[in-house]
Amino acid sequence: MRKFFKTVAVVTFFSVCEKFLGFLYRIYLSRTIGAEGVGIYQVALSVFAFLLTVICSGTPITVSRLISKYRSENAHEKVQKIISSALVLTFALSVIVVAACFILGDGISFLFADERCKSIFFIVLPGLIFNSVYAVLRGVFWGNKDFTPYSVIELLEEITMIIVGIILVTAAGTVTEGAISAGTAVLVSYILSFTLASIVFFVRRNRLKNPLPEMKTVLFSSAPVTAMRTVNSLAVSLISVILPLRLVSAGYTEAQSMSLFGAAAGQAIPLLFVPSTLIGSFTLVLIPEISENFYRKNDFAMRNDVERALKFTAIVSCVFIPLFTVCGEEIGILIFDSYECGKYLTASAFLVPFMGLSGITTSILNSIGCEVRTLTYCIVSGVFMLLSIWFLPQFTGIYSLLIGFSFVYVLTTVLNIRLIYKKCAVKPVFMKYFSEVFLVTLPPIALGLIFERFTLKIVGTFLCFLITAAIVCIFYAILCVCTGLFSAEIIKSKLKFKFKKKKVKVKAV
C-alpha cells in the first residue's frame, strides 16, 4: 500500500509541475505573440489534436489492458506481439494520414479559418508519426506499471517545448513568425519524447515479435475507445459552432453570445477540470491493478481497488463543491477578470464530482474490456447534450450548456457504476459513501457564504478569497475526519512512522 501511494505521489508531482510550467508558457505566448498569434497557433494545434485522436487515442489504454490480461495468463510472448501490432498499426496509419495531408496541400485549407494556420499545421504535422508511436509506448509503460519513466519523459517534453519555444519566439519578428516558432517547438518536443521513450523501451528489454497474430485484437479493442474520444472531439467542435448561433436566435447579439460562450466554455469549464490533475494521477496508477485483478479473477482485490478509486475520486472532487459555490465569483474575477465566468463556475460546482466519477469509471470499464458499452453511453449522453444546446438557449441562455454537461456526466456516471456492479463478482459498496460525502459539503457552503458576505467589502476580493477558501476547505476536511469518511489513523500512522525514523537517526548519531 505504501508503494502504491508513493507511486501516486511521484506521478502527481510530475503532473503538477508539467501543468504549472505549461500554464506559465501560455502566459508567455499570450504576452509575446498576443491573442492573434495564440489564436492562429491554437487553431492549427486543434486540427492536429483531432487527427491524433482519430489515429491513436484508444491505443494506450488498450495496450495497457492487453498487457495485464496476457501477463495474468502467463502468455508473455503474446505481450510482445501486442506491443508490436500496436506499433505497426499506429505507425502505418499516421504515415498514411501525414502523407495524405501533404499530397492534398491546399485541399485542406477549408479546415482553417485563417490561411496562416495551415503553415503552422504543416510544420507540426510530422509530429503525428512520433506522437502516435509514443502513445503505444505510453501504454507499455502503464501496462508494466513503469510510471516513473513516463512521468519524467512527459515533464522533459514540456520543458523542451518551453525552452525551444522561448528561444525561437523571442527571435521572431512578426506575430505569424512567432506562432510558427511556437509550432516548431512543439515538433521538437514530440521528437524528444519519442526518442527518450524508445530508448527506455529497449533498455527495459522489450522486444518486437511478429505483429500479425495480434493485429486484429489490437484493432478491434482500441477502435471503440478511439471512436468514443473522436465523438467527444467532434461534439466539442459542434458545440462551439451551434451554441453561439442558438444564443443569437434566442435574442442575444453576436458579441453577447461569443462573450457568454467564452466565459463558460473557455474560462469556467477548464477550471472545473482542475481536480482531474489529482484524480488522473491516482487513476493512472490504479487502472493496471484493476485490469490485472479482473483477468486473474482476484475478485476481492478488484472490489477493494474499485472502491478505493471511487471513494478517492468522490472525497477529492467534492471539496471543490463548497470552494466553487462560495468562491466561484472571486475566482472568475481574480483569474480571468470575468464576473460571468465566476457566476458560471458557481452554478456548475455540483457537477465536479460527476465529472471525476465519469472519467474514472469509464477508465475502469475500458480496462476490463467494456469499450463498446462505454462508447454507447458516450453517444447517448452526447445526443442529450446536443438536444440541450439546440432547444434550451431560449429558456436558459448559456446555462443550456451546463444542463447538457449535466446529462453527459451524471448519466454516464450512473450507467458506468451500474455496469461496474454487474461486472464485479464481489460488489463494491460506494453509493452510501458518495451520498455522505455530498452531504458533508453543505455545512462548509453555509459557513463560507456567511463569512464571505461579511468580509468581502472589508478586506477586498483577493483576501476574501484566500481566507474563505481556507476556512471552507479546512472545515470540509474536519467534517470528513469526524464522520469517518476519511481515516485520521492514516495520518497518525504516517506521523508516528516519521517520528520513529527520526528517533532512530538521533540514537545512531
N, C-alpha and C positions, 0 to 999 in steps of 0.2 A: 504493500500500500504506500509506504514511504517513497519507494522508487517511482510509483505512478504519479504522485503529486509533485515530486521533484521534476519529472519529465514535463508535466503540465506547466510548472513554474518557468522552466527553461524556454519552452515554446512560447509562452505568454510574453516573457521578457523580450525575446527577439521580435515577436509580432508587434508589440507596442513600440519598440524602437523603430521598426520599419515604418509603421503608420505615422509616427511622430515626425520622422525625417521627411516622409512623403508630403506631409502637411506643410512643413516649412518650405519645401521645394516649390509647392504650388503657390505659396505666398510670394516667393522669389520670382517665379514666372509671371505672376499677375502684375508685379510692380516693374518688371523689366520689359516684357513684351506687351503688357496691357491686356485689357479684356478682349480686344480684337485678335491679338496673337494667340491668346489662350483658347479663344473660340475656334479658330482655324485648327489648332493643334488637337483639341478635344474631338472635333467632328471627324478628323482623319483617324484618330485612335479608336473612336466608337465603331467605325466601319471595320477596322482591323479586329477589334474585340469580338464583333459579331461573327466574322469568319472563323476566328479561333474557337468560338463557342460551337459553331457547326461542326468543325473538324474533330475536336478532341475534348470537349467539356465533360463527357461521360467517362473518359478513359482512366483518369487516376483512381476514382472510386472503384471502377470495375477491376482494374489490375490488382488493387489492394485486396478486394474481396476474394478474387480467384486465387491469389497467393495464399490467403488464410485458409480457403477451402481445400486446396490441394495439399497444403502443408499438414492440415489436420488428418488428411488421408494418407500421409507419408508418400505422396506422389511427387517427389522433388524434381524429377525430370520434367513433369508437366509444368511446374512453376517456371522453369527456364523457357519452355515453349510458349507459355502465355506471354511472358515478357517480350520474347522475340516477335510473336504475332502482333502484339500491340505496337511495337516499334515500327515494324514493316508497314502496317496499315496507316498509322498516323503520318509516317514519313511520305508514303506514296500519295496519300490524299492531299497533304499540304503542298507537295511539289506540283501536283495537278492544278490546285487552286491558284498557287502563285504563278505558274506558267500561263494559265488561262487569263489572269488579270493583266499580265504583261502583254500578251498577244492582243487582247481586246483594247488595251490602251485607252484612247479617248472614248471607247464604247461604254466605259463605266462612269463617265462624267455625271450621269444622272444621279449617282449616289451622293453627290456633293453639291451643297447649295452654293459653295464658293469654289471657283476653279483652283485657287491656291491650296485647298485641302488635298487635292489629288497629288500634288508634288510631294507632300509630306507622307501621304499614304504609300506611295511607291518606294519611298526611302525605307519606311518601316516594314514593308511587305515581306522581304526575305526573312525577317524575324519570325514569320509564321511557321517556317520549317523548324527553326531552332526551338521555338516555344512549344510546338506540338510534340517534338521528341522529348523535350524536358518534362512535359506533362506526364508522359509514360514513366519517366524516371522518378518523378514525384510519387506516383502510385506505387512504385517499387519500394521507395523509402518508407511510405506509410505501411504497406503490407508487411515489411520486415521490422516494423516498429523502430526504425532508424531515424528518429526525428531531429537529432542534433545537426547532422549534415544539411538536411532540408532547410532548417531554420537559419543556419549560417549562410547558406547559398542565397536564400531569399533576401536576407539583410545586405549581403555583399552586392547583389543585383541592384538594390535600391541605392546604395551608396555610390556604386559605379555610375548609375544614371545621373545622380545629382552632381557628382564631380565633373563628369564629361559635359553634362548639360550646362553647368555654370561657366566652364571654360569656353565652350562654343557659343553660348548665347551672349556672353559678355562681349565677344569679338564681333557679333553680328551688327550690321549697320541699319537694317530696317526691321519692321515688325515681321514681315514674311520670312526674312532670313533667320530671325530669332526662333520662329516656330519650326522652321526646317532644322535648325540646330538642335532644338529640343527633341524632335523626331529622331535625329541621328543618334542622340544619346540613348534613346530607348532601344534602338537596334543594337548598339554596343553592349548594353546591359543584358539583352537577351542572349547574345553570343557568349558573354561571360558565364551566365548561369548554366547554359547548355554545356559549355566546356568543363566547368567545375563538376557538374552533376555526372558527366560522362566519366571523368577521372575517378570520382568516388565509386561509381557503379562498378568499374572494373577492379579497383583496389579492393572492394568488398568481395571479390572473387565471383561475381555474377558472370555467367557465360551465356552465349547465344546458341540456341538449338534450332532445329528445323521448325519454322513457324507454321507450316501448312496445316498440321493436325488440329491446332487450336484456333485457327483463323476464324472459323465460323462462331466458335464460343465467344471470342472477344467481340466480334462484330455485333452479335445478337444481344449480348449482355450490356454493352455500352450504348447501343442505339436508343433505348428508352430514356436513359439519363440525359444523353445529348439532345434528344428531341424535347425533353422537358425544359432544359435550360435554353434551348433555341426558342421555344414557345414563350418563355419568360422574357427573353430578349426582344422578341417581336412585339410582345404585349406592351413592354415599356415604350417602344417606338410608337406604337399605335396610340397609347395614352397621351404621349406628348403632342400628337397631332390632333386627336379627336377632342380632348377635354377643352383646350383653349377655344376651339370652334364652337363647342356646345355652350360654353360660357358666354360667347358673343351672341349666339342665338337666344340665350336666356335674358339678354338685355345689357350685358356688360360691354364696355368699349374694348377694342383690341388691346389697348395699353393696360386696362384694368385686368383683363383676362391673363395676359402674359405676366403681369406683376403678381397676381394671386397664384398662378401656377408655379412661378419661380420660387415664391416664398414657401409653398407647400412641398413641391417635388424636388426643388434644387437646394433648399435650405433645411426644412424641418425633417423630412424623411431620412436624409443621411444621418442626422443626429439620433433618430430612432434606432439606427443600426449600430450605435456605439457599443451596446452590450455584446454584440456578436464577436468583438475582438477577444473578450474574455471567454465567452462560451465556445467560440471557434477553436481556441487552443485546447480546451478540455475535450471537445468533440474529436479533434484530430487524433488525440492520443487514445481515446476510449473506443472509437469505432472499430479498429482492428481487433481489439479484445472481444467485443460483442460478436463480430463476424466469426472469429475463431471458436468461441464458446458455442455458437449456434451450430456450426458444422461438426464440432466434436460432441454435440449433444450434452454439453455441460449445462443442464437446464437451470440449476440453482445459481451457478455463477453468472449465467446470462441474465437471469431475473435480477440479480444484485447489480449488475452493470447497467441494465436499462433503468432501474430505479435511481441509481446514482446519477445517471445522465439527466433524467427528467427532473429530479429534485434539485440538482445543482443549477440547471437552467432556470427553474422556477424561482429559486431564492435569490439568484444573482440578478435576473431581469426584473423581478418585482420591486427591487429597491428604486428602480427608475420611475415607477408609477408615482410615488409621492414627490420625487425630485422634479419630474417634468410637470406634474399637475400644479405644484406650488410655485416652482421657479421657472416655468416654461417661458413666460413673457420676458423675464430678466435675461435668460439665456439667449433668446432671439435678438434682443436689443444689444447685448454685450458682444455677441459673436458676429452677427450679420447686420446690426443696426436696423433690424426689421421687427416691428411690432406684430405684423401679420404672421411672420414665422413663429413668434412666441405664442400667439393665440392658437395656431395650428398644432404646435408641439404640446400645449396643454390639453387640447381636445383629444390628441392621439395617444396620450400617456398610457391608457389602459391596454393599448394594442401591443406594447413592448413584450410582455411575456409570451403572447401568442406568436409573435414573430420569431422569438427564440425557440419555442417549442416546435413550431412548424419546421424550422430548419433542422433541428437535431433529430426529430422523429423521421423526417424524410431521409436523413443520412443513415439512421439506424435501419430503416426498411431497405434502402438501396444496398446496404452492406450484407443483408441476408437474402438477397435475390428477389426483391419485390419491386423492381424498377418499373414494370408495366403498370402496376397499381398506382404508384406514385405519379407516373405520367398521367394516368386517367384523372386522378384527383387534381392535378395541376390544370388540366384542360377544363374540367368542370368549374373550378373556382375562378379560372380566368374568364370564362363566359359570364359569370356573375359580376366580375369586375367591369367588363366592357358594357354590360347592361346598365350598371350603376352610373358610369360616367356618360352614358348616352341619354338616359331618361331622367336622371335626378338633378342635374345642374340648375334647372329652372325652379326647383323647390329648395335645394340645399346649397347651391353655389359650389364653391371649391370643396366643400365638405363631402360632396359626392365621391371624391377620391378617397377620403377616409372610410366612407361606407363600403366602397369597393375593396379597399385593402382589408377591411374587417371580414368581408366574405372570404377573401383569399386565405388569410392567416388563421382565422377562427375555424372556418370549415375544414381547412387542411389539417389543422391540429386535431380536431375531433375525429376525423376519418383516419388519420395516421395512428392515433392512440388506440382506436378501436381495432385496427388491423394488427398492431403490435400485441394487443391482448390475445388475439386469435393465434398469432404465431408463437407465443411463448407457452411452452408446456407448463411451466410454473408461473402463474400470473403475477405480474408486478403490482404493487399497491402504490397508487400515486394520486388519484383524484381527491381524496380526503386531504392529503398533504397540500396540494395546489390550492384548494379552497381555503385552507387555514392561512397559507402564506398570503393569498389575495386579501383576506380579511384583515390581516396584520398591517396592511398598508393604509388602512382607513384612519387610525389614530394619528400617525405621523402627518397625514394630509391635513387633518383638522388642526393639529398644533401648528403646522407650518403656515397655514393660511392665516391663523390668528396672529402669529409672530410677524409675518410679512406685512400684514395690514398696519401694524403699529410701528414698524421700524423703517419701512420704505421711504417715507417722507423725511425721516430724521437723519438717516445715515447715507442715503443715496442708493442707486441701483446696484453698484458693484459690491459694497459692503453688505448690503441687504442679502444679495445672492449668496455670498460666502458664508455668512452666519446662518442663514435659513437652511441652506443646503446641508451644512454640517449638522445642525440640530435634527433635521429630518432623517438623514442617513444614520446618525447615532441612535436616535430613538427607534428606528426600524430595526437596527441590529440588536438593541437591548431587548425588544419585544420578541425577536426571533429566538434569542437565547433563553429568555424567561419562559416562553411557551414550549420550548423543547424542539423547535423547528430546526435550530442549529445547535449542535452539541458543544457546550463550553469545555467539555472534557478534552476535546481535540486540542484546543488552545493550551489548556493546563498541561497536558502531556508533553506538548512541544516545548513549553517554557521550562518544565522540570528537566527534560532531556538536555536542553541547552545549559541549564544551571549546573547539572551534574557534570557535564562535559567541562565546564569552566573550572569546577572544583578539582577535578582530576588533573587538569593542566597546572593549577596552582600548587597542588601537592607535589607534582612531578618536579616543579621548579625548586 
